[in-house]
Amino acid sequence: MVEIFYKKTLSQKIKKKAALIVLSVILLLIIVQVFYPADNLKVNFINVGE
């Protein structure tokens, strides 16, 4: 019983961490979009590619 409970809480913690990571990544992307519009990023990527 204790092991099952431990596994459930552990998976919930992992899910919470994963959700936090996803949210922080989305926030980062939004901030990047605000400061560096997609067009500028595309141009930079093309320049790096060449």
C-alpha positions, 0 to 999 in steps of 0.5 A: 500500500505504501509503495503504491501511494509513493508511486502515485505522489511521485508521478504527480510531482513529475507531472507538476514539474513537467507542467511547470517546465512546459509553462516556462518554455511557453512563457520564454517563447512569448517573451522571445516573440515580443522582443524578437519577432518571428521574421527577425528570427527566421532571417537570423536562422537563414544567415546562420544556415549559410 
